[in-house]
Amino acid sequence: MKKTISLLLALTLTLSLCPAALAEAEAVTAAPPAWVAEEDYLIFPQDPVYKPGAWEAVLALRDDAANGGLLPGGGREWAQGSAGECYETALVRLKYAENAALAGDGEEAKAALLSAGKAFEAAESAWYDQSRGKDETYYRLRIEKYRAYLLYHPQYVDNWGQAIVPALDALGMTTEGFFDAPYMDRVSPETRQAVEGSIAAYWDFYIPEKSRITIYVDGLLLQMDTQPQVKNERTMAPIRALAEALGAEVEWDPETWEVTMTRAGSTVSMTPGQATAWVDGEPVEMDVAPYADQNRTYFPVRYAAQFFGQTVTWDPAQRRVDVTQDRGPWADTDWEAWLKPMGALLGTLERGEPARLGLYARPPHTVVERDETGAPREHFLAPAAWCRELLADSWEVGDREALTAAVKELLETGSDPEFQAAAKEVRYLSDAEIARRAKRLGGTDEYMWPRTKELWDKWGKTGIRAWDLCRVAALCQWGYTAGYLTYDEAMTLAQPAAEELAAAFDSWDGVYENMIEGYYWCAREDLGGKTAWETELGGVYQYLKSAPDTRSLFNDDLFKTGTAPAAGNQ
């Protein structure tokens, strides 16, 4: 008998894998088993469980359960198939649990309850995966799952309130409603009291949390010391956290409470109680005025973000605000597809995320790094401040004017003229003559003369130009995140570098071989016969080319199609 039931159970769980065999059959009219009230029974529209063959298997299982059968040994630890198949299996497993309890086999009854909970959970997951989302059916399956788990063992779930309250809220169900179900009278008074206490405690947390508004910048949660508020249907937030995440510098006048934000040469001023903002000296009327509350100045997120070229979206279901860069006329071009890989290696060396334009998600956040031993460690990163520090220390760049000048210098000259001048001395010399001169001069010249001749023979007039051009891409992205450049300015400044790179090379391997060799030539570092790919930088590039989140950046098809038209010239 158990062998037969196991076969039937497996049949109900695998029919969804071969729906074609039942495609021509009309669906049956489903009805609940005798032990489930009609109002509690769930129907799953167009589910394969209602095809005649599958439904006959369900009925056979129901008959076995109704006649006192017990949970078979095979398949009790899992459930798979469609949402309807898993659900019907769960209902039968509940009956098997009751049969075992009536037979005095408490352990077998618990095993069946656990099995039923897993089947409800599989149905819940399958329903969600069918893009149904967290609707009423999803939450009803969730309630059934936790009822089965509670009957199995009170300690199976760590926090009953956290598990149950979202479903109770979605369904408008009370705690009493949760316990008002078949078999729930078997829950001991002590267990029920503990679960009710957990639910009550979690409600105290859940209600304010549910009403909380979250702000995300570049997909990361913006951490604030006070929560956003809603006024006149506008999301209001403490302005400093948002402004600084966007790279703005913030000044506050304690006498007037005026807040002035400066980013990329643009200045925005707002004053609590006044609906007029001043953007670069021009008045802009807002439909809600900033205000002060508990020593914090709240400003309308939408206006504050849009003044700095950001797009703001609102998800009412999640009560979530998303702030992202408005790409404007650049949205339909492929310039980001050039600039990201161009700055990828240098950005990675400075804790960056090469797959992001700007190399960092802009809100301050915690990142995980590995120390010399490979052990993970957490590090707090404030991207705007980090980029300013990086530009100041490594480039002597402290503002937008200095950054623009550095980029233009790289575009106009850079390090390549120095290489070209050195190459002019060696390009017509034989290898033997270079070796004699290098040995006579000694020191750095002993390896730099042969190296210069080697690179000239290899690259010719291209020189070490990729080293300059990749630095342009990295500088523009650091400048954007630092708040020195607008998105449009960063793209416009970097565009000539991408155009020159596209004309000079035919692959990213070629770009990076030239870039890495240019770096080591400028550093006057003796490679001792190593190729570019055998160096430390070469290893970083090879990693980026193979890593799942960055390998798609290095698309050589870009060199076949060339660069896109400039923004505004489509």
C-alpha positions in Angstrom: 0.0 0.0 0.0 2.8 2.5 0.9 4.5 1.8 -2.4 1.3 2.6 -4.3 0.8 5.8 -2.3 4.4 6.9 -2.9 3.9 6.4 -6.6 0.7 8.5 -6.6 2.4 11.2 -4.5 5.3 11.4 -6.9 2.9 11.6 -9.8 1.1 14.6 -8.3 4.4 16.3 -7.8 5.9 15.7 -11.3 2.9 16.2 -13.6 3.8 19.8 -14.1 7.0 18.7 -15.8 5.0 17.3 -18.7 2.0 19.5 -19.3 2.0 18.8 -23.0 0.5 15.4 -22.4 -2.5 17.0 -20.8 -2.7 20.1 -23.0 -5.8 18.9 -24.9 -7.8 17.9 -21.9 -10.3 20.2 -20.3 -9.8 21.3 -16.7 -11.9 19.7 -14.1 -14.1 21.6 -11.6 -12.1 21.5 -8.4 -13.7 21.0 -5.0 -12.1 20.8 -1.5 -11.5 17.5 0.3 -14.0 16.6 3.0 -11.7 17.9 5.8 -11.3 21.4 4.4 -14.1 24.0 4.5 -15.1 25.4 1.2 -14.4 29.0 2.3 -10.9 28.0 3.3 -10.1 26.2 0.0 -7.8 27.8 -2.6 -8.2 27.6 -6.4 -5.2 28.3 -8.6 -6.4 29.4 -12.1 -5.1 27.5 -15.1 -3.0 25.3 -12.8 -2.0 21.9 -14.3 -3.3 20.1 -11.2 -6.8 20.5 -12.6 -6.1 18.5 -15.7 -7.9 15.2 -15.6 -4.9 12.9 -15.1 -3.4 15.0 -12.4 -6.7 15.5 -10.7 -7.4 11.8 -10.6 -4.1 11.4 -8.8 -5.2 14.0 -6.3 -8.5 12.2 -5.7 -6.7 8.9 -5.2 -4.5 10.5 -2.5 -7.5 12.1 -0.9 -9.3 8.7 -0.8 -6.2 7.1 0.9 -6.0 9.9 3.5 -9.8 9.8 4.1 -9.5 6.0 4.7 -6.9 6.4 7.5 -3.7 6.3 5.4 -0.4 7.6 6.7 2.3 9.7 5.1 4.4 7.4 2.8 8.1 7.2 3.4 9.1 8.5 0.0 8.9 12.2 -0.9 7.9 13.4 2.6 10.9 15.8 2.8 10.1 17.8 -0.3 7.4 19.1 -2.6 7.7 20.3 -6.1 5.6 21.2 -9.1 3.0 23.9 -9.6 1.5 25.9 -6.8 -1.8 23.9 -7.1 0.0 20.6 -7.1 2.0 21.5 -4.0 -1.1 22.9 -2.3 -3.2 19.8 -2.9 -0.3 17.6 -1.6 -0.1 19.8 1.6 -3.8 19.3 2.3 -3.4 15.5 2.0 -0.4 15.6 4.3 -2.5 17.5 6.9 -5.0 14.6 6.9 -2.2 12.1 7.2 -1.0 14.0 10.3 -4.5 13.8 11.8 -4.6 10.0 11.0 -1.3 9.5 12.8 -2.4 11.5 15.8 -5.7 9.4 16.1 -3.6 6.3 15.9 -1.5 7.5 18.8 1.7 7.9 16.8 2.7 11.4 17.8 6.1 11.4 16.1 4.6 10.3 12.8 1.9 13.1 13.2 4.7 15.6 13.7 6.6 14.4 10.6 3.4 14.8 8.5 2.9 18.3 9.8 6.4 19.3 9.0 5.9 17.7 5.6 2.7 19.7 5.1 4.4 22.9 6.1 7.1 22.3 3.4 4.4 21.6 0.8 2.6 24.9 1.7 5.9 26.7 1.5 6.6 25.2 -1.9 3.1 26.3 -3.1 3.8 29.8 -1.8 7.1 30.0 -3.6 5.7 28.6 -6.8 2.9 31.1 -6.8 5.2 34.0 -6.2 7.6 32.7 -9.0 4.7 32.7 -11.4 4.8 36.5 -11.1 1.7 36.6 -9.0 3.5 38.5 -6.3 2.5 38.9 -2.7 -1.3 38.8 -3.2 -4.1 37.4 -1.1 -3.3 33.8 -2.2 0.3 34.2 -1.4 -0.4 35.3 2.2 -3.1 32.7 2.7 -0.5 30.0 1.8 1.9 31.7 4.2 -0.7 31.4 7.0 -1.3 27.8 6.3 2.5 27.1 6.2 3.0 28.6 9.7 0.0 26.9 11.1 1.5 23.6 10.1 4.9 24.5 11.4 3.4 25.7 14.7 1.6 22.3 15.1 4.9 20.6 14.3 7.0 22.3 16.9 6.6 25.8 18.6 10.3 26.4 18.3 10.6 25.6 14.6 10.3 29.4 13.9 12.5 31.8 15.9 10.1 34.8 15.8 6.5 34.0 15.3 5.5 37.7 15.2 7.9 38.5 12.4 6.7 35.4 10.5 3.0 36.0 10.8 2.3 39.7 11.2 2.8 40.8 7.6 0.4 38.1 6.4 -2.2 39.1 9.1 -1.9 42.7 8.0 -2.3 41.9 4.3 -5.3 39.7 4.9 -6.9 41.8 7.6 -6.8 38.8 9.9 -6.6 39.0 13.7 -4.5 36.8 16.0 -7.7 34.9 16.9 -8.3 34.3 13.2 -4.9 32.7 12.9 -5.8 30.2 15.6 -9.4 29.7 14.3 -8.6 26.8 12.0 -8.8 23.0 12.0 -6.3 21.2 14.3 -5.2 24.5 15.9 -7.0 23.5 19.1 -4.1 21.1 19.6 -1.8 24.0 20.3 -1.2 24.1 24.1 -2.4 27.2 26.1 1.2 28.0 27.0 2.3 27.9 23.3 -0.6 30.0 22.2 0.1 32.6 24.9 3.8 32.7 23.8 2.9 33.1 20.1 0.3 35.8 20.9 2.9 37.7 22.9 5.3 37.5 20.0 2.7 38.8 17.6 1.7 41.6 19.9 5.3 42.7 20.3 6.0 42.6 16.6 3.0 44.7 15.8 4.6 47.5 17.9 7.6 47.4 15.6 5.7 46.6 12.4 3.2 49.5 12.4 5.8 52.3 12.4 8.1 50.4 10.2 5.3 49.9 7.6 4.7 53.6 7.5 8.4 54.4 7.2 9.6 56.1 4.1 13.0 55.0 2.7 15.2 56.9 0.2 17.5 55.0 -2.1 20.3 56.7 -4.1 21.8 54.6 -6.9 20.0 51.6 -5.4 21.5 51.9 -2.0 19.6 52.9 1.2 20.4 56.4 2.3 21.2 56.3 6.0 19.8 59.3 7.9 19.7 60.1 11.6 16.0 61.1 11.4 13.4 59.6 9.2 11.8 61.3 6.1 8.3 62.7 6.5 5.4 63.5 4.2 3.9 66.9 4.0 1.4 68.1 1.4 1.9 64.8 -0.4 5.7 65.5 -0.8 8.4 63.4 0.8 10.5 65.7 3.0 14.0 64.6 4.3 16.8 66.1 6.3 18.7 67.8 3.5 22.3 67.3 4.5 22.3 63.5 4.1 20.8 63.6 0.6 22.9 66.6 -0.6 26.2 65.1 0.5 25.3 61.7 -1.0 25.0 63.6 -4.3 28.4 65.1 -3.9 27.2 68.6 -2.7 28.8 70.6 0.0 26.4 72.0 2.5 26.5 75.2 4.5 23.9 76.2 7.2 23.3 79.7 8.5 22.3 79.3 12.2 20.7 82.7 12.3 18.4 82.4 9.2 18.4 78.6 9.0 19.2 79.1 5.3 20.9 76.0 3.7 23.2 76.4 0.8 24.2 73.5 -1.3 27.0 73.7 -3.9 27.8 71.0 -6.4 29.6 71.1 -9.7 29.6 74.9 -9.9 25.8 75.1 -9.1 24.4 76.6 -5.9 21.0 75.9 -4.5 19.7 77.8 -1.4 16.5 77.1 0.6 15.1 78.6 3.8 12.5 76.9 6.1 9.1 78.5 5.7 9.8 79.8 2.2 8.6 78.0 -0.9 11.1 79.9 -3.1 14.4 78.2 -3.7 17.3 80.0 -5.3 19.1 78.1 -8.0 22.2 79.8 -9.3 20.7 83.1 -8.2 17.4 82.5 -10.0 14.1 82.0 -8.0 12.3 78.7 -8.4 8.8 78.2 -6.8 8.2 74.9 -5.0 4.8 73.6 -4.1 5.8 72.9 -0.5 8.0 74.9 1.7 10.9 73.5 3.8 10.4 73.4 7.5 12.4 72.8 10.7 11.5 69.9 13.1 13.5 68.8 16.1 16.7 70.7 15.1 16.6 69.3 11.6 15.7 71.1 8.4 13.4 69.2 6.1 13.4 69.8 2.4 11.3 68.3 -0.5 13.4 65.5 -1.9 12.1 65.8 -5.4 13.1 69.4 -5.8 16.4 69.1 -4.0 17.4 66.1 -6.2 16.1 67.6 -9.5 18.0 70.8 -8.9 21.1 68.7 -9.2 20.1 66.8 -12.3 18.6 63.7 -10.6 15.5 61.6 -11.5 13.1 60.9 -8.6 10.6 58.0 -8.5 8.1 57.0 -5.9 6.9 53.5 -5.2 3.7 53.9 -3.0 3.4 50.2 -2.3 6.9 50.1 -0.8 6.9 53.7 0.4 10.2 54.0 -1.3 11.9 57.0 -3.1 14.6 56.3 -5.6 17.0 58.9 -6.7 19.1 58.2 -9.8 21.1 60.2 -12.3 19.1 61.8 -15.1 21.2 60.8 -18.1 19.3 63.2 -20.3 20.4 63.3 -24.0 23.1 60.7 -23.2 20.6 58.0 -22.4 20.5 56.7 -26.0 24.2 56.8 -26.6 26.9 54.1 -25.8 29.3 56.5 -24.1 28.9 54.8 -20.7 29.8 51.5 -22.4 33.1 53.1 -23.3 33.9 55.0 -20.2 33.2 52.2 -17.7 35.8 49.8 -19.1 38.2 52.6 -19.7 38.2 53.5 -16.0 37.7 50.0 -14.7 41.2 49.0 -13.7 42.1 52.3 -12.0 38.7 52.5 -10.4 39.2 48.9 -9.0 42.5 49.8 -7.5 40.8 52.6 -5.6 38.0 50.5 -4.1 35.6 51.3 -6.9 32.8 49.4 -8.6 33.7 49.5 -12.4 30.2 48.4 -13.4 28.9 51.8 -12.1 29.5 55.0 -13.9 31.2 57.1 -11.3 32.8 54.0 -9.8 30.8 54.1 -6.6 27.3 54.1 -5.4 27.1 57.6 -4.0 25.5 57.2 -0.6 27.9 56.5 2.3 27.9 52.8 2.9 29.8 49.9 4.3 31.9 47.8 2.0 33.7 44.5 2.7 37.4 44.3 1.8 40.0 41.6 2.4 43.2 42.2 4.3 46.6 40.7 3.5 45.6 37.3 4.8 42.4 37.2 2.8 40.1 37.7 5.8 37.1 39.9 5.2 36.8 43.2 7.0 34.2 46.0 6.9 35.1 49.5 5.9 32.9 52.6 5.9 33.1 54.5 2.6 31.8 58.0 2.0 32.3 58.1 -1.8 32.2 61.9 -2.4 34.7 62.5 0.4 36.8 59.6 -0.7 37.0 60.8 -4.3 37.9 64.4 -3.2 40.7 63.0 -1.0 41.9 60.7 -3.8 42.0 63.6 -6.3 43.8 65.9 -3.9 46.4 63.4 -2.8 47.2 61.7 -6.1 46.4 64.5 -8.6 46.7 67.8 -6.6 43.1 68.4 -7.7 41.0 70.3 -5.2 38.1 71.8 -7.2 36.3 71.5 -10.5 38.6 74.0 -12.3 41.7 72.0 -11.4 40.0 68.8 -12.4 39.0 70.2 -15.8 42.5 71.4 -16.3 44.0 68.0 -15.5 41.7 66.2 -17.9 42.5 68.7 -20.7 46.2 68.3 -20.1 45.9 64.5 -20.5 43.9 64.9 -23.6 46.3 67.4 -25.2 49.6 65.9 -24.1 49.7 63.6 -21.1 52.7 61.2 -20.7 52.9 60.1 -24.4 55.0 63.1 -25.6 57.7 62.1 -23.0 57.6 58.6 -24.4 57.7 59.9 -28.0 60.7 62.0 -27.2 62.6 59.1 -25.6 61.6 56.8 -28.5 63.0 59.4 -31.0 66.4 58.7 -29.6 66.3 54.9 -29.9 63.9 54.1 -32.8 66.6 53.9 -35.4 69.3 52.3 -33.3 70.0 48.6 -33.4 69.3 46.4 -30.4 73.1 45.9 -30.0 73.8 49.6 -30.0 71.0 50.2 -27.5 72.4 47.4 -25.3 75.9 49.0 -25.4 74.6 52.5 -24.5 72.3 51.2 -21.8 75.1 49.3 -20.1 77.5 52.2 -20.3 74.9 54.6 -18.7 73.8 52.0 -16.1 71.1 52.6 -13.5 67.6 53.1 -14.7 68.8 53.7 -18.3 70.2 50.1 -18.4 66.6 48.7 -18.7 64.7 51.8 -19.9 66.5 52.2 -23.2 65.9 48.7 -24.3 62.3 48.9 -23.0 61.6 52.1 -24.9 62.9 50.6 -28.1 60.8 47.5 -27.5 57.6 49.5 -27.0 58.3 51.7 -30.0 58.8 48.7 -32.2 55.5 47.3 -30.9 53.2 50.3 -30.8 54.8 52.9 -33.1 53.2 56.3 -33.1 50.4 55.0 -30.8 53.0 55.2 -28.1 51.6 54.7 -24.6 48.5 56.7 -25.3 46.0 54.3 -23.7 47.6 55.2 -20.3 46.6 58.8 -20.8 43.1 58.1 -22.2 42.2 55.6 -19.4 43.2 58.1 -16.8 40.9 60.6 -18.4 37.9 58.2 -18.0 38.8 57.5 -14.4 39.3 61.2 -13.6 36.0 62.2 -15.0 34.2 59.5 -13.0 36.0 60.4 -9.8 35.2 64.1 -10.5 31.5 63.2 -11.0 31.2 61.3 -7.7 33.2 64.0 -5.9 30.6 66.5 -6.9 33.1 68.5 -9.1 31.4 67.7 -12.4 27.8 67.2 -13.5 27.0 64.0 -15.3 26.8 66.0 -18.6 30.2 67.6 -17.9 31.8 64.2 -17.1 30.5 62.7 -20.3 31.5 65.7 -22.4 35.0 65.9 -21.0 35.6 62.1 -21.4 34.1 61.8 -24.9 37.3 62.8 -26.9 39.2 60.2 -25.0 36.8 57.5 -26.0 36.8 58.6 -29.6 40.6 58.6 -29.7 40.8 55.2 -28.1 38.2 53.7 -30.5 40.2 54.9 -33.5 43.6 53.7 -32.2 42.7 50.1 -30.9 40.6 47.2 -32.0 40.1 45.4 -28.7 40.1 45.9 -24.9 43.1 43.5 -24.6 45.0 45.9 -26.9 43.9 48.9 -24.9 44.9 47.4 -21.6 48.2 46.0 -22.8 49.1 49.4 -24.0 47.8 51.1 -20.9 49.6 48.7 -18.5 52.9 49.0 -20.4 52.5 52.8 -20.4 52.0 52.8 -16.7 55.1 50.7 -16.0 57.2 52.8 -18.5 56.2 56.0 -16.7 56.9 54.4 -13.3 60.4 53.5 -14.7 59.8 50.0 -13.3 62.0 47.1 -14.5 59.6 44.3 -15.5 62.5 41.8 -15.8 61.2 40.3 -19.0 57.6 39.9 -17.8 54.7 40.6 -20.2 52.0 43.1 -19.3 49.7 40.2 -18.4 52.3 38.9 -15.9 52.3 42.1 -13.9 50.1 43.0 -10.9 48.0 45.3 -13.0 47.7 42.7 -15.7 46.4 40.3 -13.1 43.7 42.8 -12.0 42.6 43.3 -15.6 42.4 39.5 -16.3 40.3 39.2 -13.1 37.9 42.0 -14.3 37.6 40.3 -17.6 36.5 37.0 -16.0 34.5 38.2 -12.9 30.7 37.8 -13.4 29.8 41.4 -12.5 32.4 43.0 -14.8 33.2 40.7 -17.7 30.4 42.1 -19.8 32.1 45.5 -19.7 34.8 44.5 -22.0 32.8 44.1 -25.2 35.0 44.2 -28.3 32.0 44.7 -30.5 32.3 48.4 -29.5 35.4 48.6 -31.6 33.5 47.3 -34.7 30.6 49.7 -34.4 32.6 52.7 -33.3 31.5 55.4 -30.9 28.0 56.8 -30.8 27.1 60.3 -31.9 27.6 62.9 -29.2 24.6 63.7 -27.0 22.4 66.3 -28.7 23.7 65.3 -32.2 21.7 62.1 -32.7 
